[in-house]
């Protein structure tokens, strides 16, 4: 019987829709809310020469640029996650990224506003560029930081739903019960619970950004590591690197399918097919020959 899907696995098909819907709802509410409050502020001191459509153009042009920039910020945050142990190293990268994001945001929204005003037969004036750029950067930097924090919290929640794996730490006193350099088990934290996963139960591993997903009985558990780093800790008699992004447990391997490109496709006993690059194909065939 197939494994019972977890909450994370049930959520995964809807993940992109939820993410896009959430961002769209936040941006749309900001455009509407800020347009209304700006118009109210302009009329608070009496009649104004500003047309009702102008605050809408100001806010919508900014929102459109954020729609384009949020996926890029999320990608950067996912590729270079920030946590308590590395925030000092990541800070210069985020500062540089915030400056670039602000420049793109300002230039893009000014361009959209110029087009909108020309469509109405009017001219749009941004103001003194150095002062306005600095003013916009102060706002954009806060927005950028807020997006990074939300993405990090969201990724943390997903890992908790999925179940995040980690190496067993050495005890404070005495010798470790098992080898820390070649672990027999991994600790998995999932929704406030902790349990152990035997290394031999891992069917295959896949690199995913700054994490490696451990495939165990139909479930994936992300481990903060590189594929090369964890490969050095696994038993070489059982685990074999078959691709720059994949390691397979030889006990679960069923067959190899050669491809015309020189690469191969590895088939596991449960029907899973994994890519095997030509770089690792020779050793893979040797290991299969030894096993047979």
N, C-alpha and C positions, 0 to 999 in steps of 0.2 A: 504494500500500500504506500502511496506517496505520503511524505511527511505533512502533518497538519500545518497549514500556512500560519505564520506568526502575524501579529498586528502590523509589523513593518512590511511584510510581504503582501498583505492585503492593501496597504497604503501605496505601495510602490507603483502600481499601474495608474494611480490618480495623482502621483507626485507632481508631475509637470503642470497639470491643470490647476492644482492647488497653488503652486508657486506663482504661476502666471496670473491666476485670478486674484491672489493676495496682493501682488504688486500693482495690478491694474486698479483694484479697489482703493488702495492707499493713495495712488497718484491721482485718480479721478476725484476722490473726496478732497484732496489738497487743492486741486485746481478749482473745484466748485467753491469750497469754503474760503480759500484765499481771495478768489475773485469777488465774492460777496462782501467780505470784510474790507477789502481794499476800496470797493465802491462806496461802502458806508463811511469809511474814514475820509474819503475825498469830499463827500457831501456834508460832512459834519460841520464844516465851517461856512456853509452856504453854497450857493450855486457854483459849479465847477465847469471848466471848459473841456474836461476829459469826457470822451464819449463812453457810453456803457460797454461797448465792445472792447475797449482798450484794456481794462484789467483782465478780461478773459484771454486776450492775446498774450499779455505778459505772463500769466500763469500757465497757459496751455503750452506756450513755446518752451518754458522751462520744463514742464512735465514730459513733453515729447523727448527732449534730450535725455532726461533721466531714464525714460523707458529704454533708450538705446544703451545707456551707460551702466545700468544696474547689472545686466548679465555679465558684462566685462569685469565689474568689481567683484561679483560673486565668484566668477571663474578664478580671478587672482587670489581671492581669499581661500578658495577650496584648494588651489594648487600650493599655496604657501600658508598653511594654517598657523594661527597665532595662539599661543598658550602661555601660561605663567612662566614657563622655563625659557622661552625664546622671544618674548615681546620686545626686549631691547634690540635684538638683532633684526627683528621685523619692522621696527619703527621707521628707520630711514627709507625702506622700500615703500611703506604706506604714505609717508610724507611726500615722497617724490610722485607717487601715484595720485595723491590728492591734488597736487599742483596741476598735473597733466589733465586729470578729470575736470578740474575747475576751468582750465583754459578751453577744453573742448565744449564744456557746458555753456560757457559765456559766449564764445564765438558762434556756436550753433544757435543758441536762442536769440542772439542779436540778429543773425542772418534771417531767421524765421520772422522776427518782428519787423525787420526792414521790408520783407516781401509782403507781409500783411498790411503794413501802413501804405505801401505803394499801391496795393490793390484798392485801398480806400482813397487814393489820391492825396496821401499825406506823407510827411517825412518823419522818420523815427530818429531821435537823438539819444544816444546811450549815455552821454555825459563825458567828463574828463576821464580818459581811459585808465591812467595809472591808479587814480583814486577809486574808480568804480570797480576795476579788476580786483583790487585789494579787498574792497567791501564785499564783492561777490565771493571771493575766495574764503573769507571768514565764514560766510553762510555755507558754502559748498563743502568746506572742510568738516563742519559739524555733520552735514548730511552724509558725507563719505564715511566718517567714523561711525555714525549710526547704522549705516548699511553693513559695514564690516562686523559690528557687534551683533546685529541681528542674524547675519549669515553664520557666524561662529556659534551662536546659541542654537540656531536651527540645526546645524550639523551635529552639535553635541546631542541634541534631542534625538536625531535620527540614529546616532551611534548607540544611544541608550536603548532605543526601541529595537534596533537590530541586534545589539549585544556586542560590546567592544571587548576585544581580547587584549591581554597584556602578558608579558613574561612574569614568571614568579620571581619576586624579589628575594635576595639572600637574607637570611634571618639576622637580627641585630646581634644575637649571641649564639656562639656555637657554629658548627659546620652545617651547610645546607643538606637537607635530606636527599635531594637529587641535584644533578649537575645544573649549574646556572648557565654554563657555556653551551650545553647540549640538552635543552629541557625535554623532559618526558611529558610534561603537561603544560597547559596554558590556562590562565585565569580569565574567565569571561564574566563581565559585569553587565547585567541586563535588567532594567527596570527595578533597581534596588536589590536584586538578587545576585549572588555570586556562585559560580560553579566551575568545575575543572573540566577541561577537554584534553583528552590524551593526544599526544602528537601523532601517534600511529593511526588515530581515527580521522586525521585530516586527509581528504581525498585529493584535493589540489589547492593551489594557492594562486592568486591573481593580483598583480600590482594595480593599485588604484590611487594615483596621486601620491600623497605622503603616507598612504596606508597600504597594507597587503590584506586582501580578503582571504580568510581561512574557510574553505568549504568543508563542512562537517555535516553529514547526514541530511543533505539538502538545504542547509542553512549557511549563510555567510556571516563571518564574524571579523570585522576590521581590526587589524593590529597596526599600531603606529611603528612602521619599519620600512626599509627598502626591501625589494625582492632579493637583492644580493645579500643584505645583512641577515635576513632570516634564513636564507639558503645556507649560510655558513654554520648556522646553529642546528639545522636539521640533520638527521641521520643520513649520511650519503649512501648507505647500503639500501635505503628504502626510498628516499626522495631524489628526484632528478630534475634539473633545469632543462626545459624543452623549448623555451622561448624567452625573449627578454622580459616578458610579463607573466610567465607561467612556470610553476613547478608542479610536478605530478608525483603522487604516491604510486610507486610501481606495483604495489599490491592491487591497485584498482584498475590497472591498465589491461585492455583486452586486445587491441590490435593497432597497427599503424597503416594509414592509407597514404601512399606516396602521391604527390601532386606533380603536374607537369612543370611547375616553376622551380622544382628542386626542394621545395618545402614539403611538409607532410601534415596530415591531420591525425591526431591521436584520439582513439575511441576508448572510452572507459566502460567498465562493466555495467554501469547504470544507464548507458546510452549517451552520455555527455561526450561531445566532440570538442577538442581543444587544438589550437594551432601549435605546430612544431616547426621551428625555422631550420633551415639547412645547416646553420651553425652548430646546432645541437643534435642533428639527426643521426650522425655517425655514432655518437656515444649511446644514443637511444637504441639503435639497432643492436649494438654490442651487448647492452644490458638485457635486451629481449632475448638475444641468443644465449646468454648465460642462464637466464631464467628458464628457457626451454630445455 
